[in-house]
Amino acid sequence: MGARQKLNRAYVNGAVLCGAVAGLVTESWFWFFFMLCVCLAGSYYDGEIRPGRRRRP
């Protein structure tokens, strides 16, 4: 497993953890999924989660 995949997995695990905390505090599945999506979208937008390899021309 490469470094990119390990980093992506770490960011996804962090998003799940944030969602779990929000869901437990509010006792709501809605907030779990909402925070999960917000964290994943933010990480993807910032470039922390990289979906694929860049191909060289």
C-alpha positions, 0 to 999 in steps of 0.5 A: 500500500502506497503513502497516498492510500495510507493518507487517504485512509487516515483522512477518511478515518478522521472524518468517520471519527468526527461524524461519530462524535457528532452523532453520539453527542446529538444522538442522531444518525443525520448529524453523523452522516452530515458531519461525515460528508462535510469532513470528507468534502472539506478534505477533498476540496483542500486536496488532502484526499487525492483520488487517483494518480496523476498521469504524466503526459 
